[in-house]
């Protein structure tokens, strides 16, 4: 009887794990942040983010742009503020997925080209509705693709948001003491 109960319990755990969203743990120099990812809403973005995480691309990068009350951005520069060579292709913007740039959500950073996101990401510190998709007719209306949210470590995100910042070359809002992304570890994958 005990064997049957154990087998049933193990089967239930596997079933729950199969339905769980992928999650990653970002270990930073100021603490850990856990993200739940949304492959159903942003499949290509999540796939690219997980590929970069698996390859170690994010290891030893920094949060290079920190604007308290707005967002923290990282995943593309070394401690020396040298841009890392990205191997993943530019993504088709998935901001039409219905997800909003609310506090604690994670989205892809991009240039003025709405389909230029590759590796850099940001975590929203407030509800940033102006970053949401409004129209595909104008590049400024495309918005930024949300692909996950912080499930643990929002206190760490807020701590990063409060670090002193300054200029570094032509970059603004750079932490004066680097906030290092030591690694991004996949906790579960769907």
Backbone as a ProteinNet text record, in pm:
[ID]
protein_1_A
[PRIMARY]
XXXXXXXXXXXXXXXXXXXXXXXXXXXXXXXXXXXXXXXXXXXXXXXXXXXXXXXXXXXXXXXXXXXXXXXXXXXXXXXXXXXXXXXXXXXXXXXXXXXXXXXXXXXXXXXXXXXXXXXXXXXXXXXXXXXXXXXXXXXXXXXXXXXXXXXXXXXXXXXXXXXXXXXXXXXXXXXXXXXXXXXXXXXXXX
[TERTIARY]
82.3	0	86.2	193.3	283.5	350.7	386.5	448.1	351.6	223.1	123.6	106.2	105.2	90.8	212.5	331.1	453.8	455.9	414.4	411.2	309.5	193.7	91.3	142.2	206.3	261	367	454.7	559.1	495.5	391.9	323	257.3	196.9	135.4	238.9	353.7	460.3	508.4	525	567.9	461.5	334.8	227.8	227.9	244.7	250.2	369.8	485.4	606.3	588	516	494.7	411.2	323.1	237.9	301.2	406.6	470	539.5	534.1	601.9	752.8	832.1	976.9	1015.4	1119.7	1168.2	1320.1	1374.1	1518.8	1552.7	1674.3	1724.6	1843.2	1832	1940.1	2015.1	2140.5	2223.2	2302.4	2279.6	2349.4	2439.7	2521.6	2609.4	2530.4	2401.7	2317.1	2209.3	2209.2	2111.8	2052.7	1955.3	1895.4	1755.9	1725.9	1595.3	1544.9	1422.6	1363.4	1257.3	1262.9	1166.7	1085.9	956	870.6	854.3	871.1	865.7	735.4	693.7	565.9	583.1	620.8	641.3	513.1	396.3	271.2	243.2	288.8	262.4	375.9	499	616	713.2	672	751.9	893.4	909.5	1042.8	1132.3	1073.4	1150.2	1199.4	1110.7	1149.5	1254	1234.7	1330.9	1469.8	1475.7	1602.3	1666.1	1585.1	1635.9	1693.8	1621.7	1670.9	1797.4	1804	1923.8	2044.6	2025.5	2134.3	2174.5	2075.7	2105.1	2184	2139.7	2207	2351	2374.6	2509	2603.8	2550.5	2633.2	2653.5	2577.1	2593	2579.2	2485.5	2458.4	2559.6	2640.3	2737.3	2835.7	2855.1	2949.6	2909.2	2779.7	2731	2681.2	2632.8	2591	2452.8	2393.2	2280.2	2343.9	2341.6	2416.7	2332.5	2202.9	2114.7	2011.1	2017	1929.9	1864.1	1732	1656.9	1550.2	1575.6	1483.7	1346.5	1242.6	1107.4	1066.8	1160.2	1130.9	1166.1	1297.1	1337	1486.5	1526.9	1669.2	1694.2	1801.4	1829.8	1965.9	1973.1	2101	2106.9	2216.9	2231.7	2308.5	2379.9	2449.7	2589.1	2629.7	2759.7	2840.6	2972	3064.7	3084.8	3154.8	3185.8	3262.1	3341.9	3420.1	3336.1	3203.9	3111.8	3143.9	3189.6	3211.8	3091.7	3032.6	2915.4	2956.2	2881.1	2907.4	2853.4	2923.9	2878.3	2763.7	2648	2528.4	2522.7	2502.1	2497.2	2355.2	2256.7	2118.2	2068.9	1982	1931.7	1832.3	1811.4	1710.7	1574.1	1490.7	1360.2	1247.5	1150.5	1024.7	958	922.3	864.4	732.5	724.5	604.6	521.4	533.5	460.2	310	264.7	120.6	55.5	128	80.2	-20.6	-52.9	-151.4	-95.8	33.8	95.3	138.3	123.1	155.8	288	354.5	478.6	445.7	401.3	364.7	482.9	474.9	580	613	741.5	788.9	791.1	741	748.7	884.6	924.3	1050.9	1019.3	1089.2	1065.9	1199.9	1194.5	1315.3	1344.7	1470.3	1515.8	1541.1	1527.5	1548.7	1591.8	1626.4	1658.2	1529.2	1541	1424.6	1355	1425.8	1365.3	1287.3	1156.6	1078.4	1117.3	1186.9	1223.6	1374.8	1434.9	1580.5	1625	1532.4	1570.7	1649.3	1753.5	1835.7	1864.5	1927.2	1966.2	1935.1	1944.3	1923.9	1777.6	1758.2	1624.4	1615.1	1493.1	1475.3	1360.3	1368.2	1262.9	1196.3	1065.8	988.4	978.3	1003.8	993.6	857.2	784.8	649.7	564.3	436.6	350.7	384.3	453.1	500.4	412.9	288.5	191.6	238.8	319.1	365.7	458.7	503.4	588	506.2	376.4	290.8	264.7	231	197.2	70.4	77.7	-38.9	-78.5	20.4	-8	115.2	90.6	200.7	227.6	142.4	154.8	270.4	316.5	422	524.1	654.5	754.7	749.8	710.7	704.1	587.6	492.4	375.6	384	494.8	508.4	516.1	584	599.6	714.1	721.5	829.3	768.3	821.1	762.5	789.7	684.6	692.5	695.9	787.9	797.6	807.3	789.6	794	772.5	785	769.9	856.4	888.1	963.3	867.8	907.4	826.9	892.6	1022.3	1096.6	1210.7	1242.7	1356.4	1323	1196.4	1163.4	1234.7	1265.3	1343.7	1483.2	1538.6	1670.4	1659.6	1554.5	1530.9	1523.9	1449.7	1436.8	1570	1651	1783.8	1871.9	1865.2	1941.2	1893.3	1762.9	1706.4	1759.2	1802.4	1846.5	1997.8	2073.5	2218.8	2251.5	2360.4	2402.6	2442.9	2408.2	2441.5	2510.1	2571.6	2637.8	2655.8	2747.7	2776.9	2902.7	2904.4	3021.6	3037.2	3132.8	3143.9	3016.6	2953	2828.9	2704.2	2725.5	2613.8	2573.5	2444	2390	2324.3	2304.7	2234	2304.7	2437.9	2519.2	2554.3	2529.6	2569.1	2717.6	2747.5	2886.9	2967.4	2902.8	2962.3	2884.9	2952.8	2880.2	2790.6	2670	2578.9	2591.4	2663.1	2701.8	2594.8	2562.1	2481.2	2583.2	2593.7	2694.5	2657.5	2528.7	2480.8	2329.7	2277.1	2134	2118.4	2057.2	2042.5	1897.6	1878.3	1743.6	1702.4	1591.5	1540.3	1448.3	1358.3	1268.1	1243.3	1224.8	1199.9	1077.5	985.2	861	885.5
-120	0	125.8	121.7	236.7	264.3	157.6	174.7	244	206.9	267.4	415.1	449.7	589.7	669.9	611.7	680.1	702.6	600.8	613.3	719.3	721	820.2	960.9	977.3	1108.4	1153.8	1063.8	1098.8	1140	1067.4	1101.2	1237.8	1269.9	1401.4	1512.3	1491.1	1591.4	1614.6	1507.7	1521.9	1595	1566.7	1634.1	1783.2	1820	1961.2	2027.7	1961.5	2017.9	2037.6	1946.6	1958	2081.1	2122.4	2237.7	2367.5	2357.6	2478.1	2555.9	2687.4	2773.9	2764.1	2783.9	2784.9	2896.8	2871.4	2975.2	2975.8	3093	3110	3187.1	3166	3240.3	3323.8	3454.8	3546.9	3575.7	3533.3	3562.5	3689.1	3792.1	3919.1	3944.7	4045.7	4083.4	4141.6	4170	4222.6	4123.5	4002.6	3901.1	3829.3	3742.7	3658.4	3707.1	3690.6	3727	3604.9	3562.1	3449.7	3503.2	3456	3495	3374.7	3394.8	3298.5	3350.1	3261.2	3301.7	3256.1	3325	3299.7	3254.3	3128	3082	3079.4	3068.9	3069.2	3207.3	3312.2	3450	3508.6	3465	3518.7	3404.2	3310.8	3189.3	3212.8	3298.6	3322.2	3398.3	3491	3568.4	3477.7	3394.4	3301.5	3202.8	3150.4	3057.1	3121.5	3244.7	3315.8	3343.2	3388.4	3417	3290	3178.8	3052.3	3004.4	3023	2985.4	3066.1	3197	3280.9	3238	3204.1	3160	3028.9	2931.9	2801.2	2814.1	2905.7	2921.4	2996.6	3054.8	3133.8	3276.9	3318.9	3454	3561	3543.8	3646.8	3648.3	3543.8	3536.3	3652.8	3720.5	3832	3954.4	3966.6	4091.8	4178.5	4297	4389.4	4448.2	4504.2	4593.7	4728.5	4764.7	4881.5	5008.9	4996.7	5113.9	5100	5190.5	5184.2	5320.5	5322.9	5446.6	5419.4	5465	5441.2	5498.3	5421.1	5461.8	5423.4	5366.3	5327.7	5181.4	5149.6	5013	4992.7	4863.3	4826.9	4740.2	4768.6	4700.4	4634.3	4511.6	4441.1	4334.8	4258.1	4144	4166.4	4277.2	4299.1	4356.4	4400.2	4464.5	4398.1	4397.4	4346.3	4452.6	4414.8	4508.1	4629	4610.5	4719.2	4803	4779.5	4849.5	4822.1	4701	4657.2	4572.3	4604.7	4530.5	4389.8	4291.5	4152.6	4125.1	4039.9	4000.7	3901.6	3938.4	3855.9	3758.5	3630.9	3529	3497.4	3532.5	3505.7	3613.6	3575.1	3673.9	3771	3883.7	3980.4	3912.9	3952.9	3889.4	3969.6	3897.7	3960.6	4004.5	4130.2	4185.9	4115.7	4060.9	3990.1	4073.6	4205.6	4294.1	4293.1	4230.8	4220.8	4108.1	4050.7	3934.2	3965.7	4092.6	4129.2	4149.8	4124.9	4145.5	4291.2	4343.9	4484.5	4498	4608.8	4641.8	4693.9	4602.3	4635.6	4611.9	4666.2	4648	4499.8	4469.3	4333	4247.5	4299.4	4220.9	4240.9	4143.7	4151	4156.8	4246.7	4267.2	4278.2	4265.3	4277.2	4422.5	4459.6	4592.3	4587.4	4702	4709.2	4849.7	4868.2	5000.7	5062.8	5166.4	5227.7	5135.4	5034.1	4933	4837.2	4825.4	4741.5	4593.7	4550.6	4409.1	4389.8	4460.4	4455.9	4393	4350.7	4290.9	4162.8	4143.8	4023.6	3957.2	4027.9	3965	4052	4183.6	4271	4269.9	4276.9	4273.3	4380.4	4410.2	4503.8	4457.3	4498.6	4470	4602.5	4607.3	4728.7	4752.3	4875.4	4913.2	4971.5	5015	5071.1	5015.3	5048.9	5018.4	5119.8	5074.1	5160.1	5140.2	5187.1	5167.2	5221.7	5326.8	5387	5293.7	5183.9	5085.7	4973.5	4973.2	4867.8	4889	4779.5	4786.3	4869.7	4964	5046.5	5027.9	5023.3	5009.6	4955.5	4878.4	4828.8	4923.4	5023.9	5117.3	5215.3	5233.1	5329.4	5260	5262.9	5195.9	5238	5363.4	5409.2	5346.7	5292.6	5232.6	5082.9	5022.3	4877.4	4831.9	4905.8	4866.2	4768.2	4718	4628.6	4497.9	4386.9	4255.5	4204.7	4198.2	4134.8	3983.9	3915.2	3770.6	3696.4	3768	3702.4	3801.4	3751	3837.4	3786.4	3876.6	3842.1	3771.6	3652.9	3581	3582	3601.9	3617	3714.9	3794.7	3884.4	4025.1	4064.3	4202.9	4299.7	4255.2	4338.7	4362.6	4262.9	4277.3	4374.8	4362.2	4454.4	4597.5	4618.2	4752.3	4802.3	4710.9	4748.9	4796	4724	4763.1	4900.5	4923.4	5050.9	5170.4	5147.3	5257.7	5281.7	5205.5	5226.2	5360.3	5425.2	5550.6	5525.2	5618.6	5606.6	5732.9	5721.3	5835	5804.9	5875.6	5855.4	5772	5692.2	5613.5	5626.4	5711.5	5742	5811.9	5761.9	5823.6	5756.3	5663.9	5597.3	5674.3	5685.4	5751.4	5647.6	5684.8	5600.8	5467.1	5470.2	5351.3	5346	5233.2	5223.6	5255.5	5337.1	5375.8	5258.2	5166	5037	4932.1	4853.9	4759.7	4663.3	4643.8	4541.7	4425.1	4322.4	4212.3	4103.1	4059.5	3938.7	3824.8	3755	3648.9	3532	3495.1	3392.7	3392	3328	3305.4	3154.8	3095.7	2950.4	2913.1	2814.3	2765.2	2673.6	2707.5	2626.7	2518.1	2558.3	2461.6	2506.1	2407.4	2437	2357.4	2419.9	2352.1	2245.9
0	0	0	81.2	89.8	-43.8	-117.3	-249.3	-344.9	-340.9	-428.7	-396.5	-267.9	-227.1	-271.2	-252.7	-294.4	-445.3	-520.3	-666.4	-708.7	-641.9	-672.2	-640.6	-526.3	-487.9	-587.8	-628	-725.4	-858.3	-900	-1023.5	-1017.3	-902.7	-885.5	-891	-826.6	-830	-971.8	-1048.3	-1187.5	-1269.2	-1244	-1316.2	-1287.4	-1160.7	-1123.1	-1188.7	-1186.1	-1247.1	-1397	-1462	-1606.3	-1640.7	-1549.5	-1574.2	-1527.3	-1447.2	-1392.7	-1503.3	-1491.5	-1587.6	-1565.4	-1670.4	-1651.3	-1554.3	-1477.7	-1386.6	-1384.7	-1355.6	-1347	-1220.4	-1174.4	-1059.2	-1104.8	-1085.2	-1119	-989.8	-983.2	-866.7	-896	-814.5	-832.1	-712.4	-724.1	-612.8	-496	-515.3	-407.4	-362.4	-417.7	-377.2	-496.7	-467.9	-571.5	-609.2	-739.6	-796	-872.9	-843.9	-917	-1012.2	-1135.6	-1238.2	-1282.6	-1301.4	-1368.6	-1510.9	-1609.2	-1749.6	-1813.9	-1919.6	-1985.8	-2130.8	-2153.5	-2291	-2374.2	-2309.6	-2385.2	-2444.4	-2375.6	-2419	-2502.8	-2476	-2546.7	-2578.4	-2664.5	-2686.4	-2738	-2836.8	-2894.2	-2796.7	-2721.7	-2624.5	-2511.8	-2458.6	-2351.4	-2402	-2521.7	-2580.1	-2589.9	-2637.4	-2651.7	-2515.1	-2418.3	-2283.8	-2221	-2231.9	-2175.3	-2246.8	-2377.1	-2453.5	-2404.6	-2385	-2333.3	-2192	-2109.5	-1972.8	-1974.8	-2054.4	-2063.2	-2111	-2202.8	-2259.8	-2166.5	-2059.3	-1968.6	-2014.3	-2115.7	-2169.4	-2061.8	-1970.9	-1870.3	-1755	-1742.9	-1633.2	-1641.5	-1528	-1515	-1597.4	-1627.9	-1684.8	-1568.3	-1598.8	-1492.6	-1523	-1419.5	-1439.5	-1471.4	-1599.1	-1645.9	-1654.3	-1637.1	-1643.4	-1532.4	-1435.6	-1318.7	-1299.4	-1310.2	-1291	-1186	-1063.8	-953.7	-988.3	-962.4	-995.5	-1136.8	-1214.5	-1352.5	-1376.9	-1389.9	-1420	-1393.7	-1388	-1385.8	-1509.2	-1583.2	-1709.8	-1703.4	-1754.2	-1754.3	-1861.6	-1854.1	-1941.2	-2069.2	-2083	-2209.3	-2199.2	-2077.5	-2061.7	-1951.1	-1970.4	-1868.6	-1760.6	-1655.6	-1546.3	-1599.1	-1703.9	-1764.2	-1862.1	-1864.9	-1955.7	-2102.8	-2129.2	-2267.3	-2307.5	-2423.3	-2468.9	-2511.1	-2462.8	-2499.8	-2639.5	-2713.4	-2847	-2830.5	-2884.1	-2872.2	-2988.9	-2957.1	-3061.2	-3105.9	-3023.9	-3061.1	-3157.4	-3251.4	-3348.3	-3284.4	-3351	-3306.6	-3308.9	-3213.9	-3196.6	-3260.4	-3313.3	-3352.3	-3222.3	-3211.8	-3089.2	-3056	-2934.2	-2889.8	-2791.3	-2800.2	-2709	-2732.9	-2840	-2867.2	-2787.6	-2692.1	-2616.8	-2506.6	-2486.6	-2386.2	-2246.2	-2225.9	-2094.4	-2080	-1960.4	-1933.6	-1859.6	-1881.5	-1812.5	-1672.7	-1587.4	-1450.3	-1357.8	-1236.3	-1136.9	-1121.9	-1130.1	-1111.2	-1235.2	-1348.1	-1471.2	-1535.9	-1616.3	-1688.8	-1838	-1907.2	-2050.6	-2121.9	-2254.2	-2334.7	-2367.6	-2353.9	-2395.5	-2546.2	-2609.9	-2754.7	-2792.1	-2917.2	-2970.6	-3023.8	-3105.6	-3168.5	-3266.7	-3314.2	-3401.1	-3310.8	-3327.7	-3238	-3239.3	-3343.6	-3356.5	-3341.1	-3246.2	-3228.2	-3096.4	-3011	-2882.3	-2905.4	-2821.4	-2837.5	-2703.5	-2610.8	-2484.3	-2362.7	-2378.4	-2262.9	-2219.7	-2089.7	-2031.8	-1923.8	-1883.6	-1772.2	-1684	-1558.2	-1461.1	-1426.5	-1443.1	-1415.2	-1264.8	-1223.7	-1082.9	-1049.9	-1150.7	-1137.6	-1249.5	-1247.4	-1361.3	-1470.1	-1572.9	-1681.6	-1804.8	-1796.2	-1904	-2038.2	-2036.2	-2162.1	-2239.4	-2177.2	-2245.7	-2309.8	-2287.8	-2342.1	-2490.8	-2558.5	-2700.8	-2720.2	-2815.9	-2850.4	-2996.3	-3084.2	-3228.1	-3299.7	-3404.2	-3487.5	-3603.9	-3621.2	-3733.3	-3715.8	-3592.9	-3561.1	-3471.2	-3506.8	-3422.9	-3275.6	-3248	-3109.1	-3033.5	-3106	-3041.5	-3020.1	-3066.2	-3054.3	-2909.5	-2826.6	-2687.7	-2667	-2544.8	-2501.4	-2452.8	-2501.9	-2477.6	-2336.2	-2256.1	-2124.4	-2146.2	-2075.1	-2091.3	-1958.6	-1847.4	-1717	-1605.3	-1481.9	-1364.7	-1250.7	-1160	-1039.7	-944.1	-897.9	-799.2	-661.5	-656.5	-531.5	-556.5	-455	-465.9	-510.2	-499.6	-536.4	-443	-321.3	-229.6	-284.9	-354.4	-417.4	-535.5	-614	-725.3	-673	-564.6	-505.7	-450	-397.1	-347.1	-463.2	-575.2	-694.3	-742.3	-737.3	-783.3	-705.5	-581.5	-495.1	-496	-576.1	-576.4	-640.6	-596.3	-660.4	-806.1	-892.7	-1034.5	-1084.3	-1199.2	-1263.2	-1410.2	-1472.9	-1614.3	-1630.1	-1736.1	-1772.4	-1923.3	-1965	-2107.9	-2151.9	-2258.4	-2304.3	-2243.2	-2149.5	-2081.9	-1957	-1935.5	-1816.8	-1726.4	-1600	-1502.9	-1477.8	-1479.4	-1455.7	-1306.9	-1239.6	-1099.1	-1080.8	-979.9	-955.7	-902.1	-833.1	-795.8	-874.5	-959.3	-1044.6	-965.9	-1017.8	-966.7	-1063.6	-1021.5	-1109.8	-1112.4	-1233	-1251.7	-1255.7	-1144.3	-1136.3	-1226.1	-1226.5	-1318.8	-1323.5	-1427.5	-1441.9	-1454.4	-1351.8	-1344	-1370.4	-1457.5	-1485.5	-1372	-1306	-1195.2	-1249.1	-1336.9	-1400.8	-1542.9	-1627.7	-1769.4	-1809.3	-1876.8	-1914.6	-2017.3
[MASK]
++++++++++++++++++++++++++++++++++++++++++++++++++++++++++++++++++++++++++++++++++++++++++++++++++++++++++++++++++++++++++++++++++++++++++++++++++++++++++++++++++++++++++++++++++++++++++++++

